[in-house]
Amino acid sequence: MALDTRERVRRAAVKLFAAKGFHGTGIRDLAQESKLSTASLYHYMGSKEELLADIMRDCLRTLLDSATAEVTGVPDPVERLRKLVKLHVRAHARKPRETRIVDHEIHVLTPAARRSVVALRDAYESLWADAVADGVACGAFTTAHPGVTRIALLEMCNGVARWYSPRGSLPLDELAAHYADVALRALGACPQGSAERQSKGE
């Protein structure tokens, strides 16, 4: 099935922005990758910045909606954090280009374009902040620096977009679960199953 022209432009932009960065990608590059003339390209994308911001908003909105659905109705902060880490790792492994763009190109946006993107990012990260804060409040997490630890965990998970390959030694679900265990250790919590193993003397 042939791609819609707007989708073709969008995919070209994702490929080029992820590989070359926003400033390293020219209009001619986008037109050539999209197989359009430069004049036709503007009809389908508006400005280059509008295209970048739209890609970021869609990626963040999907991430926020998925994370909200995962943690809604889950009172246990340990389980919430586990779900958030696994979702974040899977998203960065499955859509490395889009997530790299979000993680590395926000600074190139003008203040007006940046505002809506940052609002979505902050709403998503607040789910992490709430889980960490609730875990500290109830004694499930013992980190002395919850804010710094949260940032470190997000950066750790972001890195998956740079190196993950489906041909690697761990299936994605196992990799995501391992990252969740690492995150819980960093927060001072026992990973799932550790308490049971310890109680059995394993």
C-alpha positions in Angstrom: 0.0 0.0 0.0 1.4 3.4 -1.0 2.1 5.8 1.8 0.0 9.0 2.1 2.2 11.9 1.1 2.1 13.6 4.5 3.1 10.3 6.1 5.9 9.9 3.6 7.2 13.4 4.6 6.8 12.6 8.2 8.8 9.4 8.0 11.5 11.1 6.0 11.7 13.8 8.7 11.9 11.2 11.5 14.7 9.4 9.7 16.7 12.5 8.9 16.2 14.4 12.2 17.2 11.3 14.2 20.4 10.8 12.0 21.5 14.3 11.3 19.7 16.5 13.9 17.3 19.3 13.1 19.9 21.9 12.1 21.8 19.3 10.1 18.7 18.5 8.0 18.0 20.8 5.1 14.8 21.4 3.2 16.4 19.8 0.1 17.3 16.7 2.2 13.7 16.4 3.3 12.4 16.9 -0.3 14.8 14.3 -1.7 14.0 11.7 1.0 10.3 12.3 0.5 10.6 12.2 -3.3 9.0 15.6 -3.7 10.0 18.9 -5.1 11.0 21.6 -2.6 8.0 23.7 -3.5 5.6 20.7 -3.0 7.2 19.8 0.3 6.0 23.0 2.1 2.4 22.1 1.2 2.6 18.9 3.2 4.7 20.0 6.2 4.4 23.7 6.9 7.7 24.9 8.4 10.5 22.5 9.3 10.0 23.5 13.0 6.3 22.8 12.8 7.1 19.3 11.5 9.6 18.7 14.3 7.3 19.9 17.0 4.4 17.8 15.6 6.6 14.6 15.6 7.6 15.4 19.2 4.0 16.0 20.4 2.7 12.8 18.8 5.5 10.7 20.4 5.1 12.3 23.8 1.3 12.1 23.7 1.4 8.4 22.9 3.9 7.8 25.7 1.8 9.8 28.2 -1.4 8.1 27.2 0.1 4.7 27.5 1.8 5.4 30.8 -1.4 6.9 32.3 -3.3 3.8 31.3 -0.6 1.6 32.8 -0.5 3.2 36.2 -4.1 4.4 36.7 -5.7 2.4 39.6 -2.3 1.0 40.7 -1.8 2.2 44.3 1.5 0.4 44.9 4.3 2.9 44.0 6.8 0.0 43.5 4.5 -1.6 40.9 3.8 1.8 39.3 7.5 2.5 38.9 8.1 -1.0 37.5 5.4 -0.5 34.9 6.8 3.0 33.9 10.3 1.7 33.5 9.2 -1.2 31.4 7.0 0.9 29.2 9.8 3.5 28.7 12.3 0.9 27.7 10.0 -0.8 25.3 9.0 2.6 23.7 12.7 3.6 23.2 13.5 0.2 21.8 10.6 0.1 19.4 10.7 3.7 18.2 14.4 4.7 18.6 14.3 7.5 16.1 11.2 9.2 17.4 12.4 9.0 21.0 15.9 10.2 20.2 14.4 13.2 18.5 12.3 14.0 21.6 15.2 13.4 24.0 17.8 15.5 22.0 16.1 18.2 19.9 13.7 20.1 22.3 16.3 22.8 22.7 16.2 23.8 19.0 12.5 24.8 19.2 11.5 28.4 19.6 9.8 29.2 23.0 6.3 29.2 21.4 6.8 25.8 19.8 8.6 24.4 22.8 5.8 25.2 25.3 3.4 22.5 24.2 6.1 19.9 23.8 7.5 20.6 27.3 4.0 20.5 28.8 3.6 16.9 27.5 7.0 15.9 28.6 6.4 17.3 32.1 3.1 15.6 32.4 4.7 12.3 31.5 7.6 12.8 33.9 5.2 13.8 36.7 3.9 10.2 36.7 7.5 9.1 37.5 7.9 11.8 40.1 4.6 10.8 41.8 5.6 7.1 41.9 9.0 7.9 43.4 7.6 10.4 45.9 4.8 8.0 47.0 7.4 5.3 47.4 9.6 7.4 49.6 6.7 8.6 51.6 5.5 5.0 52.4 9.0 3.7 53.0 9.1 1.5 49.9 12.0 3.6 48.5 15.0 4.7 50.5 16.8 7.0 48.2 18.0 10.2 49.8 17.8 12.1 46.5 14.5 11.1 44.8 14.6 13.9 42.1 18.2 13.1 41.0 17.5 9.4 41.1 14.4 9.8 38.9 16.4 11.9 36.3 19.2 9.2 36.4 16.7 6.5 35.7 15.1 8.3 32.8 18.5 8.9 31.3 19.4 5.2 31.7 16.2 4.1 30.0 16.6 6.7 27.2 19.9 5.1 26.3 18.1 2.0 25.0 17.2 3.9 21.8 20.9 4.2 21.0 22.0 0.6 21.3 19.1 -1.9 21.4 18.9 -4.5 18.7 16.2 -7.2 18.5 19.1 -9.5 17.6 20.6 -9.0 21.1 21.0 -11.6 23.8 17.8 -10.6 25.7 14.3 -10.5 24.4 12.8 -7.0 24.8 10.4 -8.0 27.6 13.2 -9.5 29.6 15.4 -6.5 29.0 12.6 -4.2 30.2 12.1 -6.3 33.3 15.9 -6.2 34.0 15.9 -2.4 33.7 13.0 -2.3 36.1 15.0 -4.3 38.6 18.0 -2.0 38.2 15.7 1.0 38.8 14.2 -0.4 41.9 17.7 -1.2 43.3 18.7 2.4 42.6 15.7 3.6 44.6 16.5 1.3 47.5 13.7 -1.2 46.9 13.8 -4.9 46.6 13.2 -6.1 43.0 10.2 -8.3 42.5 11.0 -11.8 43.6 14.0 -11.0 45.7 12.2 -11.0 49.0 10.7 -14.4 48.2 14.1 -15.8 47.3 15.7 -14.4 50.4 13.0 -15.8 52.6 13.6 -19.3 51.1 17.4 -18.9 51.7 18.2 -18.8 48.0 
